[in-house]
């Protein structure tokens, strides 16, 4: 197999301001349909060749992976520190009130839906084949690619080697889990180097997000190695220009993390205030932990189909700012699987909503949309729980572990932190 990454590899998440400005502009829907304009890379300052810790890491990677020591040293040494990237990793201020409606409006609008329709129509056969192969419906794939990069329009402009080196060696120590996150990015840098060493491509060329995610679906390097597929059989995996590989790889990722064909991701839910135990229902966060019967017994009543659900459910809470009551839905295992792409219930709901809006615009019957009736605001003050930042586009940092297939005797693995992705041991 040739390169995993196209030499033109571009990132997913440039700085939030640049992203949202780009969203307002027109956008291409398929790489092959119309060429994207050239992207100017963000170039860092100080090179890492002068850093002893970076060179020690290079030697360790070379020995561990059996790579050419001088090549690894030269590659890491050529990376440059990106001074604005570390601060983008810091969580938002404690107590910041989240707003689902504001968050949703960033990803579901007429322009993005129209682009999604064009993407679906141009790739209908590939989407159907991906569903037949992996069991993941088109609207999920379309929702992911649309939320991530507006179907390839905004793949980023940071050199991947710079972004990964910056976060591997200069992760902000003010982060509450700085050591864990720095170890994560060192693993991603090692995975990137391992992949690039097997190609004839220049490792200084690939572009990505400020976190090093690449291509239309914004895969991290280790996820490319584990889950990306050559869906058109041309002998290479290209997540930048080849929509076949993009579609197949997203579906492959979801199957690997336990997507269940035919299972709804959410159900509408209403509250029976006479027996409502919201504290119990919210305690596991987004991890499905309750049978339908125990869900109802605790005062959360799904619709008829939800009450017949045979798997476990989670009560999903989406805050709507300081002056409005939260929105609630019942999430299934498939909702949890979407959050393995990005550990955020807001992100997962945006993927579902965009996919269903595009599906409806295509003329298909969309999945039932829940009537989201929030609880009366005066009766409920939601606890402060970890939630994603809403002042920037969500960053997908997939779990870098071998996924499990949860069963009745083997429940879904708990998220060690409900909103900040953290790699599990490989």
N, C-alpha and C positions, 0 to 999 in steps of 0.2 A: 504494500500500500504506500502511496506517496503521502504528501503532507496532510496532516490533520487540519492545518490552518492555511487559508489563502494568504499570499504575500500582501494582499490588500486588506487584510483583516482589520476591521474597524470596530470601535467600542460601542457599548450599549448605553452607557450612562455618562455623558459628559456632565459638567457641573449643572445643577438643577436649573439655574437661570438660562443657560444656553439651551438646555433641553426644551424648556417650555417656550422659549422664543422660537425654536425650530418647529415646534408643534404647530404654531400658527401659520407657518409657511406651507406651501404645497408640498406634496411628498410623492415619491415613486412608490409603486406597489410591488413590483417584482424586479429583481436585479437584472434578469435577462431582458425585461421589457424595455427599460430605458436606463442608460448608464447614470450612476450617481455622480454628482460633482466631486471633484477632488477634495479631500479633507486635509487640512493643515494640522499636523501633529503638534500637541503641546509638548514642548521640550523642557526638561528640567534644568537644574543648575549644576550643583557639585556632582562629579562622577564618583561612583563607588569604588573605583580602582585604588583610591587612597585609604579605604577603610579596612582595618585589620579584621574586624568581625565579618565583613562581607567576603573577604578573601579566604578566611577560615571556613566559612560556609561553602564557598565554591569548592574547596579541597574536599570537604566532607561529601558533598553531592557527587563529585567526580568519583570518589572511592566507592560510595554506596551504589551508584548507578552504573559503574564501569564506563564512565565517559572520559573523553580526553581532558586532562586537567587544565592544559593551557587554553583550550577552547572555552571551558566553563569559566575560568578566571577572566578571560578576555570579554566574554559576554556579560557577566555580572559587573565587571569593571567598567564596561561601556554604558551601563545603566546610570541614569542621573536622578538625583533627588528632586521630587516634585513638592515644593513647599506648601502648596494649597491642599494637597490630598489628605494629609493626616487629620486636619480639622473636619473634613467631610465624614470621617469615621466616628466622630464623637456623637453620642446620643443627644437628643434634644433636651432642653431644660426640664428638670424634674417638675412634675405637676402640669405640664403643658396639656391643654385640653385638645383632644383630637376631634376631627369633624369629618365623618364619613361622606356627607353630601359634597363637601368641598373637595375631598380626595377623589371621589367618583367623577366629579366634573372635569378633572384633569385628564381622564382617560376615555370617557364616553361622551363623544360629541359627534355632530353630523359629519365632520370631515374625516374623523378616524373610522367611523362606521362605513362611509363610502369607500375608503381605502381598503377596509376589510372585505367588503363585497368584491372589489376588484381582485384582491388576493385570492379569495375563495374561488371565484369563477376561473381565474387563470390556472389554479392548481387543484381543481375539483377531483380529478382522477387520482392525484397523489394523496390528497386528504382521504379519499375513500379507501385507497390501498393501505394507508397508515392505520385507519380504523380496523380494516380487516386483519392486518398483521398484529397490531398491538392492543386493539380494543378501545382505543381512545378516540372519542368522536371529534369531528372537524371543528366544532365550535370551541373546544378546549384549546386545540392547537392554534386556531385563529385568534382566540383571546390572548394567549400567551405572547405570540409574535407581535400582536398589535400593541399590547401594553408595554412590552419590553422596548421595541424599537420603531414603532409605527411601520411595521412591515419592511424593515431594512433602512428606513430613512435616517434614524439617529442611532448609529452604532458606536459613536464615541470618537474621540480624537486624542486619546492618551496612548503613548507607546506602552505596550503591555509590559515590556521589560522594566520600564521606569516605574509604572504603577506598582507592580509586584515587588520590586526591590525596595521602593519607598516604604511599603507597608510591612515588608519582611524585616527591615532593619531600623525603621523609624516609626513604628506604629505608636500613636499617641499614648503616653503612659497615664494620661488622665482618664482613659477609658476604664470602665469598671471591670472589664475582663481582658485587660491589655495583653497579658502573657498568653492567654488562650488564642486570642485573635492574631497575635503576631506569629504564633506557631502555625496557625492556619495558613497565613500568607506565605510563610516559608515553605510549607508543603506545596502550595500552588506554584510558587516560583520554581521549585524542584521539578514539579510535573511539567511545567512549561519548558524548562531546559531539556528534560528527557525527550519530550516530543520533538522539539526543534532539532535536537541532535541527530534525529533519524531522517532529516530532510535536507534538501539543498537550499532551503530558504534562508534569508538573512534574519536572524532572531531580533534584529533591531527594527524591523519593518512592521510587524503586526501591530495594529491599533485596537484599542478596546476602551472599556469604561475606566473610571478612576480606581476601580477595584480589580481591574484586569480581566473582566468578563468580555467575551468576544462574540461577534457575529450577530445575525438577526435574533437568535434566541438568547443571547448573552450567557453562554456557558462559561464557567470557570475552567481553567486548564485540566484539572483532574476529572471534571465531568465530561469534557471532550474525550479524554482517554477512556473513560468507563462506559459512557452511554451514547456518544455520537455514533451514527451509522452512515455508511455509504449507501444511501437508499436508491440511487440510480445506477449503481454498479459500474461507475466510471473509473474506479481504482483509487479514488481519493475522497476524503471527507472535507467539504468546503461549506462552512456555516455562514459565509459572508455573501457569496454569489449564487449558490446552488440551493434553490428552494426545495428541491427533492430531499437533499440531505438535512435541511432545516426541519422540514415537516417530519421526516422519519425519526430524527434525533429527539425532537420534543416528545413524540409519542413513545419512543423507546424509554426515555427518562421516566415518564409517568408510569409505564408498565412496570419498570424496575422498582418503583417505590410503591407498588401495590394497587394501582388503579383497577377498579372493579367495573367491567363493562355493564352498562344498563342501570347502574346505581345512581340515583340523583345525588348531587353534591350537597344540596340544602333542601329543607322543607320550611314552609311558613310555620310560625308558632304564635300562639296566643297564651296569655297568662290567666290562670285561675288564682286570683288574689287570695282566696280563702285558704289556700294551702301552699302558696308560693314559697319556695326555699331557694331564692336566687343565690344565696351565699354558697349553698351546696352545689348548685348547678354550675356556678362560675369557677369553683375551686380548681378543677382540672384544666382550666383555660380552654384551648382549642382541641385538646385531646379527647376523642370520643370515648366516653366512659360510662354511659348510661343506656340501659335497654329502653325501648319505647315505653314500657310499662312503668319503669322507675322514673323516667322523664315526666310522665303524666302525674305520677304520684307526688312529685316534687313541685307540681303546679305549672309546668310548661307543657302545653297541649299542642302537638303538631297537627297538621291537617290530617284528613282520613288516610291518605297514602303514607304519611309519616308515622302514624300510629301503627301501621302494619309493617313498618320497617323492621327487618330481622337482625340488623347489625346494631352497633352502638352509636349513640348520638352525643353531641356536645352542644351546649348553649353558646352561641356566638354573639358577642356583644360588640356593637359598633357605635362609638360615641358620636354625637352630633353637635359638638360644641358645648359651651357653657350654659346656653339658654334653651336647649331643646333636649328632649328625652332620647336615650339611646335607641338604636334599632337592634332587633334580635331576630335570629333565624336558628333553626336546628341544623347543625352540620354533621354530615356523615363521614365515613372513612375517606370518601373521595374528596371532600373538602379539605381534610387533613393532608391528603396527598398533594393537593395544589400548594399548600403551605410548605411542602418540602422543596418547592422551587424558590419560594421566598417566604420566610417565616413571618407572615403578616396576614391576619384575617381580612384587612382592608384590601390588600393586594389580591387575595384569592377572590373576594367578591367582585373586584374590578374585572378580573379575568372572566368570571362567569357572566357578568353583565354585558361586557363588550362582546363576548362570543355569542350570547343570545340575541343581542341587538343586531349583530351582523346576520345571524341566522334568520331572524325575522325579516330583515331587509332583503334577503335572498328569496323570500317567499316560502320558506319552510316554517312549519309550526315550531315556535321556540319552546324550550323547556318552560314549564309553569313558573311564572314569576311570583314570589311570595308577596302577599299583602302585608307589608311591614308596618305593623301597628305598634308603636313604642308604648311602653308603660307610662303612666302619668308621672311627669317629672317631679312634682312635690313629694311623691311617695318613695323616691329612690335616689340615693346619692351613690353613684358607682364608685367602687374603690379605685385607688390609683394603682394601676397595673401597667406593666411594661407594654408599650405600644410602639408601632413604627413611627419614625419621623414623618411629618406631613409637609415639611418645607423642602423636600427633595424627592425626586423620583425614586421608587423603591429599588433597592439593589439586590438582585438575586445572588445569594451565596449558598448554593445547594449544599446539603449534607454530603460530606465526602466519605461516606461509609457504604458498605455493602447493604442494600436495603433488605428489610425483612418482609415476609408475607404474614401479616397478622392473622391469627385464627382465634376461635373461641377460647382455646387454651393458651394462646400466645397473643396477648393484647398488643395494641399499637405501642411502639416505643415512646416513652414520654419525651417531650422536648425539654432539654436541660435548661433552656431559657425560652419563653414562649414567643419572643419577637426578634431576638438577635440570633441569627444562625451561628451555630458553632459546630466545627467538624468533630465527628466521632473518631475513635482510634481506627486506623486502617488495618 
